[in-house]
Amino acid sequence: MVIVNGAPALRLELDGELEAVATFTVADGVVTAAYIVRNPHKLGLLGTERVLTR
């Protein structure tokens, strides 16, 4: 489990390599949506902390 955009997410690995990250939307205790990211360019940023500014 990892934190993505401030929420818990699943880190999915295949043969020890990061394959995807899954996040979920929950409403009233029920999963209403699942989002899975497999784009290697986006996954490459996982684990890199960023300071957000306006």
NORLINPE-V194560 format. One record per pair of residues at least 12 apart in sequence whose C-alpha atoms are under 10 Angstrom apart, sorted by the first residue. I is the first residue (numbers start at 1). GAP is how many residues later the second one is. D is the distance in whole Angstrom. If there is no record, write none. Layout:
# NORLINPE-V194560
I:GAP:D / I:GAP:D
This chain:
# NORLINPE-V194560
1:20:9 / 1:21:10 / 2:19:9 / 2:20:10 / 2:21:10 / 2:44:9 / 2:45:9 / 3:20:9 / 3:43:9 / 3:44:9 / 4:17:9 / 4:18:9 / 4:19:8 / 4:42:8 / 4:43:9 / 5:18:9 / 7:16:8 / 7:17:9 / 7:18:10 / 8:14:9 / 8:15:7 / 8:16:8 / 9:12:7 / 9:13:6 / 9:14:5 / 9:15:7 / 9:26:10 / 9:27:10 / 10:12:5 / 10:13:7 / 10:14:9 / 10:26:9 / 11:12:9 / 11:25:10 / 11:35:10 / 12:24:10 / 12:25:10 / 12:26:10 / 18:20:9 / 18:22:9 / 18:25:8 / 18:26:9 / 18:28:10 / 19:18:9 / 19:19:6 / 19:20:9 / 19:21:8 / 19:24:8 / 20:16:7 / 20:17:5 / 20:18:5 / 20:19:8 / 20:20:8 / 20:22:10 / 20:23:7 / 21:14:8 / 21:15:6 / 21:16:5 / 21:17:7 / 21:18:10 / 21:21:10 / 21:22:8 / 21:25:9 / 22:12:7 / 22:13:6 / 22:14:4 / 22:15:6 / 22:16:9 / 23:12:5 / 23:13:7 / 23:14:9 / 24:12:9
